[in-house]
């Protein structure tokens, strides 16, 4: 992943975090989007998964 792509992901995460209200139910979709972007940013996939993110649907 290029430096530009990393910066774009970080900017998207920061924007989404700014939309959080503190209400768990209202924030659920936003938190899911943040989680998916952070997984892309860190190159993480669920444990014991040979296919990227099938375990959590990300």
C-alpha distance matrix in Angstrom:
0.0 3.8 6.7 8.2 6.3 6.8 10.3 11.0 10.5 12.7 15.1 15.6 16.3 18.7 20.4 21.0 22.4 24.7 26.1 27.2 31.0 31.8 33.4 31.8 32.7 31.6 28.3 27.5 25.4 23.5 22.9 21.6 19.1 18.0 17.8 15.6 13.1 13.3 12.8 9.5 8.6 10.2 9.4 13.2 15.6 19.4 21.5 23.0 20.9 19.9 18.5 15.6 17.5 20.8 22.7 22.1 21.3 18.0
3.8 0.0 3.8 5.4 5.2 6.4 8.8 10.0 10.8 12.5 14.4 15.6 16.8 18.6 20.2 21.4 22.8 24.7 26.4 27.9 31.7 32.7 34.6 33.3 34.3 32.9 29.6 29.3 27.1 24.8 24.5 23.6 20.8 19.5 20.0 18.0 15.0 15.3 15.6 12.3 10.7 12.7 12.7 16.4 19.1 22.9 25.0 26.7 24.6 23.7 22.2 19.3 21.0 24.3 26.2 25.4 24.5 21.0
6.7 3.8 0.0 3.8 5.5 5.1 6.3 8.7 10.0 10.6 12.3 14.3 15.4 16.5 18.4 20.1 21.1 22.8 24.9 26.4 30.1 31.2 33.4 32.5 33.8 32.2 28.8 28.9 26.9 24.3 23.9 23.7 20.8 19.0 19.8 18.5 15.1 15.0 16.1 13.3 10.8 12.8 13.9 17.5 20.6 24.2 26.2 28.4 26.6 26.1 24.7 21.6 22.8 26.3 27.8 26.6 26.0 22.3
8.2 5.4 3.8 0.0 3.8 5.4 5.1 6.2 8.7 9.9 10.5 12.4 14.3 15.3 16.5 18.5 20.0 21.2 23.1 25.1 28.8 30.3 32.3 31.7 32.7 30.7 27.6 27.8 25.6 22.9 23.1 22.9 19.6 18.3 19.7 18.1 14.5 15.3 16.8 13.7 11.7 14.6 15.6 19.0 21.8 25.4 27.8 30.0 27.9 27.4 25.5 22.3 23.2 26.5 28.3 26.8 25.7 22.0
6.3 5.2 5.5 3.8 0.0 3.8 5.5 5.1 6.2 8.6 9.8 10.6 12.4 14.3 15.3 16.6 18.4 20.1 21.6 23.3 27.1 28.5 30.2 29.2 30.0 28.3 25.1 25.0 22.6 20.3 20.4 19.7 16.5 15.5 16.6 14.7 11.3 12.5 13.5 10.2 8.8 12.0 12.6 15.9 18.5 22.0 24.7 26.8 24.5 24.1 22.0 18.7 19.5 22.8 24.6 23.1 21.9 18.3
6.8 6.4 5.1 5.4 3.8 0.0 3.8 5.4 5.2 6.2 8.6 10.0 10.6 12.3 14.3 15.5 16.5 18.6 20.4 21.7 25.5 26.5 28.5 27.5 28.7 27.2 23.8 23.8 21.9 19.3 18.8 18.6 15.8 13.9 14.8 13.7 10.1 10.2 11.7 9.1 6.4 9.4 10.9 14.0 17.1 20.5 23.0 25.4 23.6 23.6 21.9 18.4 19.0 22.5 23.8 22.2 21.6 17.9
10.3 8.8 6.3 5.1 5.5 3.8 0.0 3.8 5.5 5.0 6.1 8.6 9.8 10.4 12.2 14.2 15.2 16.6 18.8 20.5 24.2 25.5 27.8 27.3 28.6 26.7 23.4 24.0 22.1 19.1 19.1 19.4 16.4 14.4 16.1 15.4 11.6 11.9 14.3 12.1 9.3 12.4 14.4 17.2 20.3 23.5 26.1 28.7 26.9 27.2 25.4 21.8 21.9 25.4 26.6 24.6 24.0 20.2
11.0 10.0 8.7 6.2 5.1 5.4 3.8 0.0 3.8 5.4 5.1 6.2 8.6 9.9 10.5 12.4 14.2 15.5 17.1 19.1 22.8 24.5 26.4 25.9 26.8 24.7 21.6 22.1 19.8 16.9 17.5 17.6 14.2 12.9 15.1 13.8 10.1 11.6 13.9 11.4 9.7 13.4 14.9 17.5 20.0 23.2 26.2 28.7 26.5 26.8 24.5 20.8 20.8 24.0 25.4 23.2 22.1 18.4
10.5 10.8 10.0 8.7 6.2 5.2 5.5 3.8 0.0 3.8 5.4 5.1 6.2 8.6 9.9 10.6 12.3 14.3 15.7 17.2 20.9 22.3 24.0 23.1 24.0 22.3 19.0 19.2 17.1 14.4 14.4 14.3 11.1 9.6 11.4 10.2 6.4 7.8 10.2 8.1 6.6 10.3 12.0 14.1 16.6 19.6 22.7 25.3 23.2 23.8 21.6 17.9 17.4 20.8 21.9 19.7 18.8 15.0
12.7 12.5 10.6 9.9 8.6 6.2 5.0 5.4 3.8 0.0 3.8 5.5 5.1 6.2 8.6 9.9 10.5 12.4 14.6 15.8 19.6 20.7 22.9 22.3 23.8 22.1 18.6 19.3 17.8 14.6 14.3 15.1 12.3 9.8 11.8 11.9 8.2 8.2 11.4 10.3 7.7 10.7 13.4 15.2 18.1 20.9 23.6 26.6 25.0 25.9 24.1 20.3 19.6 23.1 23.7 21.3 21.0 17.3
15.1 14.4 12.3 10.5 9.8 8.6 6.1 5.1 5.4 3.8 0.0 3.8 5.4 5.1 6.2 8.6 9.9 10.7 12.9 14.9 18.5 20.3 22.5 22.4 23.6 21.4 18.3 19.5 17.7 14.3 14.9 16.0 12.9 10.9 13.8 13.8 10.3 11.2 14.4 13.2 11.2 14.4 16.8 18.6 21.3 23.9 26.9 29.8 28.0 28.9 26.7 22.9 22.1 25.3 26.1 23.4 22.7 19.1
15.6 15.6 14.3 12.4 10.6 10.0 8.6 6.2 5.1 5.5 3.8 0.0 3.8 5.5 5.1 6.2 8.6 9.9 11.0 13.1 16.8 18.6 20.4 20.0 20.8 18.6 15.6 16.4 14.3 11.1 12.1 12.8 9.5 8.2 11.4 11.0 7.9 9.8 12.9 11.8 10.8 14.2 16.1 17.5 19.6 22.1 25.3 28.2 26.1 27.1 24.6 20.9 19.7 22.7 23.5 20.6 19.7 16.1
16.3 16.8 15.4 14.3 12.4 10.6 9.8 8.6 6.2 5.1 5.4 3.8 0.0 3.8 5.4 5.1 6.1 8.6 10.0 11.1 14.9 16.1 18.1 17.5 18.8 17.0 13.6 14.4 13.0 9.6 9.6 10.9 8.2 5.6 8.8 9.6 6.7 7.5 11.0 11.0 9.7 12.4 14.9 15.7 17.9 20.0 23.1 26.2 24.5 26.0 23.9 20.1 18.5 21.6 21.9 18.9 18.6 15.1
18.7 18.6 16.5 15.3 14.3 12.3 10.4 9.9 8.6 6.2 5.1 5.5 3.8 0.0 3.8 5.5 5.1 6.3 9.0 10.4 13.9 15.4 17.9 18.1 19.7 17.6 14.3 16.1 15.1 11.3 11.6 13.7 11.4 8.7 12.0 13.3 10.5 10.7 14.4 14.5 12.6 15.2 18.0 18.9 21.3 23.3 26.3 29.5 28.1 29.6 27.6 23.8 22.2 25.3 25.4 22.3 22.2 18.8
20.4 20.2 18.4 16.5 15.3 14.3 12.2 10.5 9.9 8.6 6.2 5.1 5.4 3.8 0.0 3.8 5.5 5.2 6.8 9.5 12.8 15.1 17.2 17.7 18.8 16.0 13.3 15.3 13.8 10.2 11.6 13.7 11.0 9.5 13.2 14.0 11.6 12.8 16.3 16.1 14.9 17.8 20.2 21.1 23.1 25.0 28.3 31.4 29.6 31.1 28.7 24.9 23.2 26.0 26.3 23.0 22.4 19.2
21.0 21.4 20.1 18.5 16.6 15.5 14.2 12.4 10.6 9.9 8.6 6.2 5.1 5.5 3.8 0.0 3.8 5.3 5.2 7.0 10.6 12.7 14.3 14.4 15.2 12.8 9.8 11.6 10.1 6.4 8.0 10.1 7.8 6.6 10.4 11.6 10.0 11.4 14.6 15.0 14.5 17.1 19.3 19.5 21.1 22.6 25.9 29.0 27.3 29.0 26.6 22.9 20.8 23.3 23.4 19.9 19.4 16.5
22.4 22.8 21.1 20.0 18.4 16.5 15.2 14.2 12.3 10.5 9.9 8.6 6.1 5.1 5.5 3.8 0.0 3.8 5.3 5.4 9.1 10.4 12.8 13.1 14.9 12.8 9.6 11.8 11.5 7.8 8.0 11.1 9.9 7.5 10.7 12.9 11.5 11.7 15.1 16.2 15.2 17.1 19.8 19.7 21.6 22.8 25.8 29.2 27.9 29.9 27.9 24.2 22.0 24.6 24.2 20.8 20.9 18.0
24.7 24.7 22.8 21.2 20.1 18.6 16.6 15.5 14.3 12.4 10.7 9.9 8.6 6.3 5.2 5.3 3.8 0.0 3.8 5.6 8.4 10.7 13.3 14.5 16.1 13.4 10.9 13.9 13.5 9.9 11.0 14.2 12.7 10.9 14.4 16.3 14.7 15.2 18.7 19.4 18.2 20.5 23.2 23.4 25.3 26.6 29.6 32.9 31.6 33.5 31.3 27.7 25.4 28.0 27.7 24.2 24.1 21.3
26.1 26.4 24.9 23.1 21.6 20.4 18.8 17.1 15.7 14.6 12.9 11.0 10.0 9.0 6.8 5.2 5.3 3.8 0.0 3.8 6.3 9.4 11.0 12.4 13.2 10.1 8.2 11.3 10.7 7.6 9.6 12.6 11.4 10.7 14.1 15.8 14.9 16.0 19.2 20.0 19.5 21.8 24.1 24.0 25.4 26.3 29.6 32.8 31.2 33.3 30.8 27.3 24.8 27.0 26.7 23.0 22.6 20.2
27.2 27.9 26.4 25.1 23.3 21.7 20.5 19.1 17.2 15.8 14.9 13.1 11.1 10.4 9.5 7.0 5.4 5.6 3.8 0.0 3.8 5.9 7.8 9.0 10.6 8.2 5.7 9.1 9.9 7.1 7.9 11.4 11.4 10.3 13.1 15.5 15.3 15.7 18.6 20.2 19.8 21.5 23.9 23.2 24.4 24.9 27.9 31.3 30.0 32.4 30.3 26.9 24.1 26.1 25.3 21.6 21.8 19.7
31.0 31.7 30.1 28.8 27.1 25.5 24.2 22.8 20.9 19.6 18.5 16.8 14.9 13.9 12.8 10.6 9.1 8.4 6.3 3.8 0.0 3.8 5.4 8.1 9.6 7.2 6.4 10.2 11.7 9.8 10.7 14.1 14.6 13.9 16.3 18.8 18.9 19.3 22.1 23.8 23.5 25.0 27.4 26.5 27.5 27.7 30.6 33.9 32.8 35.4 33.3 30.0 27.0 28.8 27.7 24.0 24.3 22.6
31.8 32.7 31.2 30.3 28.5 26.5 25.5 24.5 22.3 20.7 20.3 18.6 16.1 15.4 15.1 12.7 10.4 10.7 9.4 5.9 3.8 0.0 3.8 6.1 8.9 8.0 6.9 10.1 12.6 11.1 10.7 14.2 15.6 14.4 16.1 19.2 19.6 19.3 21.9 24.2 23.8 24.8 27.3 25.9 26.9 26.6 29.2 32.6 31.9 34.8 33.0 29.8 26.7 28.4 26.9 23.3 24.2 22.7
33.4 34.6 33.4 32.3 30.2 28.5 27.8 26.4 24.0 22.9 22.5 20.4 18.1 17.9 17.2 14.3 12.8 13.3 11.0 7.8 5.4 3.8 0.0 3.8 5.6 5.4 5.9 8.5 11.4 11.1 11.0 13.9 15.7 15.5 16.8 19.6 20.6 20.7 22.9 25.2 25.4 26.4 28.5 26.8 27.3 26.7 29.3 32.5 31.7 34.6 32.7 29.8 26.4 27.7 26.1 22.5 23.2 22.2
31.8 33.3 32.5 31.7 29.2 27.5 27.3 25.9 23.1 22.3 22.4 20.0 17.5 18.1 17.7 14.4 13.1 14.5 12.4 9.0 8.1 6.1 3.8 0.0 3.8 5.7 5.2 6.0 9.6 10.0 9.0 11.4 14.0 13.9 14.4 17.3 18.9 18.8 20.5 23.1 23.6 24.3 26.1 24.1 24.2 23.3 25.9 29.0 28.3 31.4 29.6 26.8 23.3 24.4 22.6 19.0 20.1 19.4
32.7 34.3 33.8 32.7 30.0 28.7 28.6 26.8 24.0 23.8 23.6 20.8 18.8 19.7 18.8 15.2 14.9 16.1 13.2 10.6 9.6 8.9 5.6 3.8 0.0 3.8 5.4 5.3 8.3 9.9 10.0 11.5 14.0 14.9 15.5 17.7 19.6 20.2 21.6 23.9 24.9 25.9 27.3 25.4 25.0 24.1 26.9 29.7 28.6 31.6 29.5 26.9 23.3 24.0 22.4 18.8 19.3 19.1
31.6 32.9 32.2 30.7 28.3 27.2 26.7 24.7 22.3 22.1 21.4 18.6 17.0 17.6 16.0 12.8 12.8 13.4 10.1 8.2 7.2 8.0 5.4 5.7 3.8 0.0 3.8 5.7 7.3 8.1 9.5 11.4 12.9 13.9 15.4 17.3 18.7 19.7 21.5 23.4 24.2 25.7 27.2 25.8 25.8 25.4 28.5 31.3 30.0 32.6 30.3 27.5 24.1 25.0 24.0 20.2 20.2 19.4
28.3 29.6 28.8 27.6 25.1 23.8 23.4 21.6 19.0 18.6 18.3 15.6 13.6 14.3 13.3 9.8 9.6 10.9 8.2 5.7 6.4 6.9 5.9 5.2 5.4 3.8 0.0 3.8 5.7 5.2 5.9 8.5 10.0 10.4 12.0 14.2 15.3 16.1 18.1 20.0 20.6 22.0 23.7 22.4 22.7 22.6 25.7 28.7 27.4 30.0 27.8 24.8 21.5 22.9 21.8 18.0 18.2 16.9
27.5 29.3 28.9 27.8 25.0 23.8 24.0 22.1 19.2 19.3 19.5 16.4 14.4 16.1 15.3 11.6 11.8 13.9 11.3 9.1 10.2 10.1 8.5 6.0 5.3 5.7 3.8 0.0 3.8 5.5 5.2 6.2 8.8 9.9 10.5 12.4 14.4 15.3 16.5 18.7 19.9 21.0 22.2 20.5 20.3 19.8 22.9 25.7 24.3 27.0 24.8 22.0 18.6 19.6 18.4 14.6 14.9 14.1
25.4 27.1 26.9 25.6 22.6 21.9 22.1 19.8 17.1 17.8 17.7 14.3 13.0 15.1 13.8 10.1 11.5 13.5 10.7 9.9 11.7 12.6 11.4 9.6 8.3 7.3 5.7 3.8 0.0 3.8 5.5 5.1 6.3 8.7 9.8 10.7 12.5 14.3 15.5 16.9 18.4 20.1 21.0 19.7 19.5 19.6 23.0 25.6 23.8 26.1 23.4 20.5 17.3 18.3 17.9 14.1 13.5 12.3
23.5 24.8 24.3 22.9 20.3 19.3 19.1 16.9 14.4 14.6 14.3 11.1 9.6 11.3 10.2 6.4 7.8 9.9 7.6 7.1 9.8 11.1 11.1 10.0 9.9 8.1 5.2 5.5 3.8 0.0 3.8 5.4 5.1 6.2 8.6 9.9 10.7 12.3 14.3 15.6 16.4 18.3 19.8 19.0 19.5 20.0 23.5 26.4 24.6 26.8 24.3 21.0 18.1 19.8 19.5 15.8 15.3 13.2
22.9 24.5 23.9 23.1 20.4 18.8 19.1 17.5 14.4 14.3 14.9 12.1 9.6 11.6 11.6 8.0 8.0 11.0 9.6 7.9 10.7 10.7 11.0 9.0 10.0 9.5 5.9 5.2 5.5 3.8 0.0 3.8 5.4 5.0 6.1 8.6 9.9 10.3 12.2 14.3 15.0 16.2 17.8 16.5 17.1 17.3 20.5 23.6 22.3 24.8 22.6 19.4 16.3 18.3 17.4 13.7 14.1 12.1
21.6 23.6 23.7 22.9 19.7 18.6 19.4 17.6 14.3 15.1 16.0 12.8 10.9 13.7 13.7 10.1 11.1 14.2 12.6 11.4 14.1 14.2 13.9 11.4 11.5 11.4 8.5 6.2 5.1 5.4 3.8 0.0 3.8 5.4 5.0 6.2 8.7 9.8 10.6 12.6 14.2 15.4 16.2 14.7 14.7 14.9 18.3 21.1 19.4 21.7 19.4 16.3 13.1 14.8 14.2 10.5 10.4 8.5
19.1 20.8 20.8 19.6 16.5 15.8 16.4 14.2 11.1 12.3 12.9 9.5 8.2 11.4 11.0 7.8 9.9 12.7 11.4 11.4 14.6 15.6 15.7 14.0 14.0 12.9 10.0 8.8 6.3 5.1 5.4 3.8 0.0 3.8 5.4 5.2 6.3 8.6 10.0 10.8 12.3 14.3 15.2 14.7 15.1 16.2 19.9 22.6 20.4 22.3 19.6 16.2 13.6 15.7 16.0 12.5 11.6 8.9
18.0 19.5 19.0 18.3 15.5 13.9 14.4 12.9 9.6 9.8 10.9 8.2 5.6 8.7 9.5 6.6 7.5 10.9 10.7 10.3 13.9 14.4 15.5 13.9 14.9 13.9 10.4 9.9 8.7 6.2 5.0 5.4 3.8 0.0 3.8 5.5 5.2 6.1 8.6 10.0 10.3 12.1 13.9 13.4 14.7 16.0 19.3 22.4 20.7 22.7 20.5 16.9 14.5 17.2 17.1 13.8 13.7 10.7
17.8 20.0 19.8 19.7 16.6 14.8 16.1 15.1 11.4 11.8 13.8 11.4 8.8 12.0 13.2 10.4 10.7 14.4 14.1 13.1 16.3 16.1 16.8 14.4 15.5 15.4 12.0 10.5 9.8 8.6 6.1 5.0 5.4 3.8 0.0 3.8 5.5 5.1 6.2 8.7 9.8 10.5 11.8 10.5 11.4 12.3 15.6 18.7 17.3 19.5 17.6 14.1 11.5 14.3 13.7 10.5 11.2 8.3
15.6 18.0 18.5 18.1 14.7 13.7 15.4 13.8 10.2 11.9 13.8 11.0 9.6 13.3 14.0 11.6 12.9 16.3 15.8 15.5 18.8 19.2 19.6 17.3 17.7 17.3 14.2 12.4 10.7 9.9 8.6 6.2 5.2 5.5 3.8 0.0 3.8 5.5 5.2 6.4 8.7 10.1 10.4 9.7 10.1 11.7 15.4 18.0 15.8 17.5 15.1 11.5 9.2 12.1 12.5 9.7 9.2 5.6
13.1 15.0 15.1 14.5 11.3 10.1 11.6 10.1 6.4 8.2 10.3 7.9 6.7 10.5 11.6 10.0 11.5 14.7 14.9 15.3 18.9 19.6 20.6 18.9 19.6 18.7 15.3 14.4 12.5 10.7 9.9 8.7 6.3 5.2 5.5 3.8 0.0 3.8 5.4 5.1 6.1 8.6 9.7 10.2 11.8 14.2 17.6 20.3 18.2 19.5 17.1 13.4 12.0 15.2 15.9 13.3 12.8 9.0
13.3 15.3 15.0 15.3 12.5 10.2 11.9 11.6 7.8 8.2 11.2 9.8 7.5 10.7 12.8 11.4 11.7 15.2 16.0 15.7 19.3 19.3 20.7 18.8 20.2 19.7 16.1 15.3 14.3 12.3 10.3 9.8 8.6 6.1 5.1 5.5 3.8 0.0 3.8 5.4 4.9 6.1 8.2 8.3 10.7 12.9 15.8 19.0 17.5 19.1 17.4 13.7 12.3 15.9 15.9 13.6 14.1 10.5
12.8 15.6 16.1 16.8 13.5 11.7 14.3 13.9 10.2 11.4 14.4 12.9 11.0 14.4 16.3 14.6 15.1 18.7 19.2 18.6 22.1 21.9 22.9 20.5 21.6 21.5 18.1 16.5 15.5 14.3 12.2 10.6 10.0 8.6 6.2 5.2 5.4 3.8 0.0 3.8 5.4 5.2 5.7 5.0 7.0 9.5 12.6 15.4 13.8 15.3 13.7 10.0 8.9 12.6 12.8 11.1 11.7 8.3
9.5 12.3 13.3 13.7 10.2 9.1 12.1 11.4 8.1 10.3 13.2 11.8 11.0 14.5 16.1 15.0 16.2 19.4 20.0 20.2 23.8 24.2 25.2 23.1 23.9 23.4 20.0 18.7 16.9 15.6 14.3 12.6 10.8 10.0 8.7 6.4 5.1 5.4 3.8 0.0 3.8 5.5 5.0 6.7 8.6 12.0 15.0 17.3 15.1 15.7 13.7 10.0 9.9 13.5 14.7 13.3 12.9 9.3
8.6 10.7 10.8 11.7 8.8 6.4 9.3 9.7 6.6 7.7 11.2 10.8 9.7 12.6 14.9 14.5 15.2 18.2 19.5 19.8 23.5 23.8 25.4 23.6 24.9 24.2 20.6 19.9 18.4 16.4 15.0 14.2 12.3 10.3 9.8 8.7 6.1 4.9 5.4 3.8 0.0 3.8 5.7 7.9 11.0 14.2 16.8 19.5 17.8 18.5 16.9 13.3 13.3 17.0 17.8 16.3 16.3 12.7
10.2 12.7 12.8 14.6 12.0 9.4 12.4 13.4 10.3 10.7 14.4 14.2 12.4 15.2 17.8 17.1 17.1 20.5 21.8 21.5 25.0 24.8 26.4 24.3 25.9 25.7 22.0 21.0 20.1 18.3 16.2 15.4 14.3 12.1 10.5 10.1 8.6 6.1 5.2 5.5 3.8 0.0 3.8 5.4 9.1 12.1 14.1 16.9 15.8 16.7 15.9 12.5 12.7 16.5 16.7 15.7 16.5 13.3
9.4 12.7 13.9 15.6 12.6 10.9 14.4 14.9 12.0 13.4 16.8 16.1 14.9 18.0 20.2 19.3 19.8 23.2 24.1 23.9 27.4 27.3 28.5 26.1 27.3 27.2 23.7 22.2 21.0 19.8 17.8 16.2 15.2 13.9 11.8 10.4 9.7 8.2 5.7 5.0 5.7 3.8 0.0 3.8 6.8 10.4 12.4 14.6 13.0 13.3 12.5 9.3 10.3 14.0 14.8 14.5 14.9 12.0
13.2 16.4 17.5 19.0 15.9 14.0 17.2 17.5 14.1 15.2 18.6 17.5 15.7 18.9 21.1 19.5 19.7 23.4 24.0 23.2 26.5 25.9 26.8 24.1 25.4 25.8 22.4 20.5 19.7 19.0 16.5 14.7 14.7 13.4 10.5 9.7 10.2 8.3 5.0 6.7 7.9 5.4 3.8 0.0 3.8 6.9 8.9 11.6 10.4 11.7 11.2 8.2 8.3 11.9 11.9 11.7 12.9 10.5
15.6 19.1 20.6 21.8 18.5 17.1 20.3 20.0 16.6 18.1 21.3 19.6 17.9 21.3 23.1 21.1 21.6 25.3 25.4 24.4 27.5 26.9 27.3 24.2 25.0 25.8 22.7 20.3 19.5 19.5 17.1 14.7 15.1 14.7 11.4 10.1 11.8 10.7 7.0 8.6 11.0 9.1 6.8 3.8 0.0 3.8 6.5 8.7 7.0 8.7 8.1 5.5 5.2 8.4 8.4 9.0 10.4 8.9
19.4 22.9 24.2 25.4 22.0 20.5 23.5 23.2 19.6 20.9 23.9 22.1 20.0 23.3 25.0 22.6 22.8 26.6 26.3 24.9 27.7 26.6 26.7 23.3 24.1 25.4 22.6 19.8 19.6 20.0 17.3 14.9 16.2 16.0 12.3 11.7 14.2 12.9 9.5 12.0 14.2 12.1 10.4 6.9 3.8 0.0 3.8 6.4 5.6 8.8 8.9 7.4 5.9 7.8 6.2 7.3 9.9 9.6
21.5 25.0 26.2 27.8 24.7 23.0 26.1 26.2 22.7 23.6 26.9 25.3 23.1 26.3 28.3 25.9 25.8 29.6 29.6 27.9 30.6 29.2 29.3 25.9 26.9 28.5 25.7 22.9 23.0 23.5 20.5 18.3 19.9 19.3 15.6 15.4 17.6 15.8 12.6 15.0 16.8 14.1 12.4 8.9 6.5 3.8 0.0 3.8 5.4 8.6 10.2 9.9 9.3 10.5 8.5 10.5 13.3 13.4
23.0 26.7 28.4 30.0 26.8 25.4 28.7 28.7 25.3 26.6 29.8 28.2 26.2 29.5 31.4 29.0 29.2 32.9 32.8 31.3 33.9 32.6 32.5 29.0 29.7 31.3 28.7 25.7 25.6 26.4 23.6 21.1 22.6 22.4 18.7 18.0 20.3 19.0 15.4 17.3 19.5 16.9 14.6 11.6 8.7 6.4 3.8 0.0 3.8 6.5 9.0 10.1 10.4 10.5 9.1 12.1 14.4 15.1
20.9 24.6 26.6 27.9 24.5 23.6 26.9 26.5 23.2 25.0 28.0 26.1 24.5 28.1 29.6 27.3 27.9 31.6 31.2 30.0 32.8 31.9 31.7 28.3 28.6 30.0 27.4 24.3 23.8 24.6 22.3 19.4 20.4 20.7 17.3 15.8 18.2 17.5 13.8 15.1 17.8 15.8 13.0 10.4 7.0 5.6 5.4 3.8 0.0 3.8 5.4 6.7 7.3 7.3 7.0 10.2 11.7 12.4
19.9 23.7 26.1 27.4 24.1 23.6 27.2 26.8 23.8 25.9 28.9 27.1 26.0 29.6 31.1 29.0 29.9 33.5 33.3 32.4 35.4 34.8 34.6 31.4 31.6 32.6 30.0 27.0 26.1 26.8 24.8 21.7 22.3 22.7 19.5 17.5 19.5 19.1 15.3 15.7 18.5 16.7 13.3 11.7 8.7 8.8 8.6 6.5 3.8 0.0 3.8 6.6 8.8 8.8 9.9 13.0 13.6 14.0
18.5 22.2 24.7 25.5 22.0 21.9 25.4 24.5 21.6 24.1 26.7 24.6 23.9 27.6 28.7 26.6 27.9 31.3 30.8 30.3 33.3 33.0 32.7 29.6 29.5 30.3 27.8 24.8 23.4 24.3 22.6 19.4 19.6 20.5 17.6 15.1 17.1 17.4 13.7 13.7 16.9 15.9 12.5 11.2 8.1 8.9 10.2 9.0 5.4 3.8 0.0 3.8 6.3 6.2 8.6 11.1 10.8 11.2
15.6 19.3 21.6 22.3 18.7 18.4 21.8 20.8 17.9 20.3 22.9 20.9 20.1 23.8 24.9 22.9 24.2 27.7 27.3 26.9 30.0 29.8 29.8 26.8 26.9 27.5 24.8 22.0 20.5 21.0 19.4 16.3 16.2 16.9 14.1 11.5 13.4 13.7 10.0 10.0 13.3 12.5 9.3 8.2 5.5 7.4 9.9 10.1 6.7 6.6 3.8 0.0 3.8 5.8 8.2 9.5 9.1 8.3
17.5 21.0 22.8 23.2 19.5 19.0 21.9 20.8 17.4 19.6 22.1 19.7 18.5 22.2 23.2 20.8 22.0 25.4 24.8 24.1 27.0 26.7 26.4 23.3 23.3 24.1 21.5 18.6 17.3 18.1 16.3 13.1 13.6 14.5 11.5 9.2 12.0 12.3 8.9 9.9 13.3 12.7 10.3 8.3 5.2 5.9 9.3 10.4 7.3 8.8 6.3 3.8 0.0 3.8 5.3 5.8 5.7 5.3
20.8 24.3 26.3 26.5 22.8 22.5 25.4 24.0 20.8 23.1 25.3 22.7 21.6 25.3 26.0 23.3 24.6 28.0 27.0 26.1 28.8 28.4 27.7 24.4 24.0 25.0 22.9 19.6 18.3 19.8 18.3 14.8 15.7 17.2 14.3 12.1 15.2 15.9 12.6 13.5 17.0 16.5 14.0 11.9 8.4 7.8 10.5 10.5 7.3 8.8 6.2 5.8 3.8 0.0 3.8 5.6 5.0 6.9
22.7 26.2 27.8 28.3 24.6 23.8 26.6 25.4 21.9 23.7 26.1 23.5 21.9 25.4 26.3 23.4 24.2 27.7 26.7 25.3 27.7 26.9 26.1 22.6 22.4 24.0 21.8 18.4 17.9 19.5 17.4 14.2 16.0 17.1 13.7 12.5 15.9 15.9 12.8 14.7 17.8 16.7 14.8 11.9 8.4 6.2 8.5 9.1 7.0 9.9 8.6 8.2 5.3 3.8 0.0 3.8 5.8 8.0
22.1 25.4 26.6 26.8 23.1 22.2 24.6 23.2 19.7 21.3 23.4 20.6 18.9 22.3 23.0 19.9 20.8 24.2 23.0 21.6 24.0 23.3 22.5 19.0 18.8 20.2 18.0 14.6 14.1 15.8 13.7 10.5 12.5 13.8 10.5 9.7 13.3 13.6 11.1 13.3 16.3 15.7 14.5 11.7 9.0 7.3 10.5 12.1 10.2 13.0 11.1 9.5 5.8 5.6 3.8 0.0 3.8 5.6
21.3 24.5 26.0 25.7 21.9 21.6 24.0 22.1 18.8 21.0 22.7 19.7 18.6 22.2 22.4 19.4 20.9 24.1 22.6 21.8 24.3 24.2 23.2 20.1 19.3 20.2 18.2 14.9 13.5 15.3 14.1 10.4 11.6 13.7 11.2 9.2 12.8 14.1 11.7 12.9 16.3 16.5 14.9 12.9 10.4 9.9 13.3 14.4 11.7 13.6 10.8 9.1 5.7 5.0 5.8 3.8 0.0 3.8
18.0 21.0 22.3 22.0 18.3 17.9 20.2 18.4 15.0 17.3 19.1 16.1 15.1 18.8 19.2 16.5 18.0 21.3 20.2 19.7 22.6 22.7 22.2 19.4 19.1 19.4 16.9 14.1 12.3 13.2 12.1 8.5 8.9 10.7 8.3 5.6 9.0 10.5 8.3 9.3 12.7 13.3 12.0 10.5 8.9 9.6 13.4 15.1 12.4 14.0 11.2 8.3 5.3 6.9 8.0 5.6 3.8 0.0
